[in-house]
Amino acid sequence: MSTYKIDQRHLNHRGRVFHFVSYEGQPANPKREEAAVEPTWFLMGPGRRWSVMPQQVAQDSEDVDRCLIAWLDEHLDAKV
């Protein structure tokens, strides 16, 4: 059983609320020719999610929020 704990962030940015969720990574599976996937933050949208950045275990909350907002500034017009 996994000990991974999903993390969520609701950030107010440019007058809107954005919902981010972290998902657990997966080890590589050579039998199925699947590469390893690291834990990742995703932006959640209606019926969709976008990969944002790898999740760093030791990263503090303020730094995570700053990185997520920086991603929004870079991708906001194109993604949402």
N, C-alpha and C positions, 0 to 999 in steps of 0.2 A: 504494500500500500504506500502511496506517495505521501510525503510530508509537505508538499508544495502548498502554499497558501496564496490563493488568487488575491491580487490587490486591485483596488479601483480608485480612480480619481475623478472628481467632477470639478472642472475648472471654468471660471468665468473669464471670457476673453472677447474683447470687441463687442460687448453687449450680448453675448450668447454663452450658453453653458455647453461644455463639451465633456463627453463621458469616455474615459480611458479605462481599459481593463488589461491586466497582465495575464498571460497564458503560459503554462508550463512548457518547457522544451521537451523534446523527444530524442532519445539516443538513435544513432544510426542503425539501420537494419540492412546489412549486406545481402541477406537472402531475398529481400524485396527491392534491392537497389535503391534504398531510401537514405538520403543524407541526414545527418543529425540536425536538429532544429533547436536553437537556444531559446531560453525564456524571453518573451517579447511583449512589449506594450502595443496595444491596438487601440485605435480610435473607433468607437462604436457609432454606427449610423443606422438609419431605418433599413433593416434587412441587409445590412452590409457591415464590414469592418475593414480597416486599413492598417497594415503593419506600420508602426511608427519607429521603434528603436528597440535594441536589445535591453533586457532588464538586467541591471546590475544589482546583485544582492546587497552589497554594502553601501549603496548610494542612499543618501539621506533624502527625506521627503521634499525639502525645499529645492534641492538640486534636480530631483525628478520633475517637479512642477516647472522649473525653469527650462529644462530640456524639452518637455512636452509643449510648452508655450512657444519656444523657439521653432519647433517643428510646425506648429500651427501657423506662425508668421510666414514660414517658407512655403507651406503647401495649402493654406486656407482657400485661396481663390480657385485652385485647380481641383481640389478633392471634395469640398463640401459646398 
